[in-house]
């Protein structure tokens, strides 16, 4: 099991990413302490030369981090045949106490890594490094989370025991168990449908307003963040059952398997990309008046808004199509 290509790749990538962010964080701390664009000191010149290298290193680390999220989910799913009782990634992740916390932390670091890339891209559009301290402050926040993720992921893989009898998704994602998932499933389906389509419509309308007028940027970003959470809950609550065509099957991981055309990866990519770009709009709002970004930042935000709206509109269209044309009629 430990010679699984996915496990090996994740071990190597996690060590590589951790090393890269640690190295970059050291210089990031120096930049936060000593950076002064108006200074012509030797320290400032050295930092300016270093920042190109550090930004490149972190850019690659963040891209690797984005990819590692999907690789981890895929690997967990391919491991389920090794465990008695497992039918999908849920069973594999439930083998020990580290599985699901690792998924949650990977989701957080996915979003933070994406936001760092957005800030770095914007910073590179300015002639005076306008966001350099912002992006290195964010790096110092991301670094301990990535290190914690590396430790948790390692504990998860090293703690895998084929002798363990695990639980399948049918016993975990049900209203009869305790936990957040059971509370979501227990909610009336009509309530979740109203919440999903209501928040989605609100987010898309605010996106259109911001795209056309440049106003309500904070509102759009906040709406996207709420819609991201509501969409995940809605998938567990009622959307998933139309893909499975079973009224009691609420698992958010079985959708990743071959019999469903691996469409789950595409749906989750839409949610993550749409949420990330929408949050990026709000993150950039405080810097719209910076002299070196006045011309370029609004265009960047418009592109982010367009991507976010397209992603969420696509997710809603696919979910609605499946609900309408599924053989399951509720």
N, C-alpha and C positions, 0 to 999 in steps of 0.2 A: 504493500500500500504506500509506503513512504518513498517508493521509487516512481510514484505517479508523476508524470511530466508536469502537471499543474502544480502539485505541491512543491516540486523542485524549483519551478519557475517563480512561484510566490516567495519561497525562502530567499532565493537569489535577489529578486526584485526588492523585497522588503529591506534586506541588508544594504543594497545599493542605494535605495531611496533614503534610508536612515543616515547613511554615511554622507550623502550629498547635502541633506538639509542641516546636519550637524556642522559640516564644514562651512556652509553658507551662513548659518546662524552666527558663527563666530565673527565673520566680517560684517554681517548685518548689525550686530551689536555695536561694532566700531563705527559703522556709518551713522547709526542713531545717536551715538555719543559725539562724534567729531565732525560730521558733515556740515560744511558751510560753503555753499556754491559761490559766495562772494569772496572767499579767501583764496589766495594764491600760494598757500603754504605747501610744503612738501607732503605733509600728511593728507591734505585735500587732494593733491594731484595723484597720490598713490591710491586713494579711495576711488577717485574717478576712473582710474585705470582698472581697478579691481571690480567695479560694479558691473562692467560688461561681462566678465567671466562669471561672476556670481549669479547674475540674472539669467545667463544661459544655462548654468547648472540647475538652478531652481526650476526653470521652465521645463527642462527635460524631466526633472524629478516629479513635477506636478502632472505632466502628461503620463508618466509611468504610473502615478498614483491613480489617475482616472481609469486607466486600463486594468489595474490590479483589482478594482472593485468587481468588474464583470468576470475577470478570471477567477476570483475567489468564489463567486456564486456558481460559476460553471463547474469548478473543481468540486465544490461541495455536492453538487447534483450528481456528478459522475461517480462519487464515492458511495452513494446510497446502496448499491448492490452488496457492499461488503458488510452491511449491518442488518441483523435480523429485525424486522419490523419497520424498516425504512422503505418508503416508496418514492421519495424525492429528496431534495436538499434539506427539507425540514428534519427528516430523520437523522441525516448526517450531522446537521448543526446541533441537534439535541443529544448527541452522544456524550458530550461533556458540557461543563458550565461556561466554556469560552466561546462556543459557536455563535450564538445570537448576539452577545455583546460585541463580538468582532464585526459582525455585519452592520450593527448600528454605528459603531465607530468608523467603519469604512465609509458609510454613507455621509457622515459628518465631514471626514477628511476629503472625500470626493468633492463636496460642495466648496469647502475652503480652498482646496487646490485650484478648482476652477475659478473662484473669485480672485485668487492671486494672479492667475494668468490674465484675467480681465484687467486688473489694476496695472500689471506689468506692461501689457499691450498699450494701455492708455498713457502710462508714464513715458513710454518710448516715443509717443507722438509729440511730446513737449520738448522744447529745446533746452530747458533748464532743469530737467529731472524733477518735475513738480510733485510727483507722488512717491519719491524714493523712500522717504521716511515712513510713509503709510504702508508701502508694500513690505518693507523690512520689519515693521512692527507686526504686520500680519504673519510674516514668516516666523517670528519668534512665538506667536500663538500656535501656529500649525506644528512646529517642530516637536514639542512634547506630546502632542496628540499622535503624530506619526510614530514616535518612539513607543508610546503606549500600545498603539495598534500592532507594531512589530512584535512586541512581547506577547500580547494576547493571541495573535495569530499563531505564533510559535507554540504557545501553550496548547492551543486548540489542536494543531496537527500532531504534536508530540504526545498529546493525551488521547489520541484515537485508539480505541481498543475494539477489535472485531468481535470480542466475546460479549460485548455489551448489547443487551436487548433494548432497542430504542423505541420511541413512539412515532407513529406515522402522523401525517398531516391531518388525517381524519379525526384523530383523537385530540389534537391540539387546537385546530381551528374549528371549534364548535361552541355553541352557546352554553354547553354543559360544563365547560372547564372554567378555571379562574384565570384572569389576566386581561390585558388590554384587548386582545383579539376577540375574546368571548363577549366583552362588553360591546364592541363594535357590531358583532354579529347579532347580538341581542336587540339592538336598536331596530325600530320599525323600518322596513325597507323604504316606505314612502318618505320618511324623514331624511334618510341618507340620499335618496334620489333628489329631493328638493335642495339639500345642502350641496350636493355635487354640481347639479346644473345651475344652481343659483350663484355659487361662488365662481364657477367657471365662466358664466356669462358676465358677471361683474368684472372679473380679471381681464377678459377679452375686450370689454367695452372701455375700461380704463387704459388698456394697451393702445386701443385705437385713438383715444383722446390724446394720450401722451405722444403718440407717433405723429399726429396731425398738428398739435399745438405746443408740445414741449412742456405742458402743464400736467400736474397730478403724478409726477414721477414717483414720489414717495408712496402715494396711494396705490399705484400700479404695482410697485415692488412688494408692498405689504399684502396686497390681494393675491399676488402670485405665490407668496410664501404660505398663506392660508390655504390656497387652492391646492398646493402641492401636498399638504398634509391631508386635506379632505379627499383628494383623489386616491391616495393610498388607502385610506380607510374605506372609501367607496368601492375600491376594487375588491377588498376583502369582504365587504358587506353584501354587495349585490352584482357587481359587474362580472366577477369571476365565474359565478354559477352559470352564466349564459355561454361562456366559452367551454365549460365542462359539460354543460347540459345536464347538470345534476343540482337540484335545489339545496342539497346539504353539503356541497363541496365548495369550501371557501378558501382553499389554500392559495397563497400568492406565489408559490414556487413551482407547482406542477405545470403552470403555463409556460415554463421555460423548457419543457421537454419536447422531444421530437414529434410526438403524436399531435401536438398543437402547433407544429410548424415553427417552434422556437420563437413564436411571436412575442412572448413575454419579454425577451431581451429588447426588442424594438419598442414595446410599450414603456418599459422602464427607462430606456434611453430617452424617449420623448419627455417623460416626466422630469427626469434629472436635468436634461439639457434645457427644457423650458423653465424649470424652477431656477436653475443656475443663472441663466441669462436675465431672467426677470429680477432676481435679487441683485444682479450686477448693476442694473439700472439705478436702483436705490442707493447702492454703495457709492456710485459715482456722482450722485446729486450734489453733495457738498462742494465739489470741485469745479462746478460749471463756470464760476466767475474768475478762475485763475487765468491770468493774462495769456499764458502759453497754451492753454487748453480751450479758450473761448471758441476758437474756430473749429476744432476737431472733435471735442467731446460730445456736443449734441449729435453729430453724425454717428459716433460710436454708440451712443445710447439708442438712437433710432434703429440701428442694425441689431442691437441686442433685443430691443422690443419686438422687432419683426420676427426674429428667431423664436423668441419665447411664445409669441402669439401663434405662430405656425405650428410649433410643437404641441401646444395645448389644444389647439383646434384639431390637429390630427389625432391626438389621443381621444378626444371627445367623439370625433367622427367614427373612429374604429370601434370604440366601446358602444356607441349608439347603433351602429350597423349590426354589431353582433347581437345586441339586445333585441333588435327588430326582427332579424332573420334567423335567430337561433331556433332550434327545434323545441327548446324549453319555453313554455308559455306559463307565466305566473299571473 
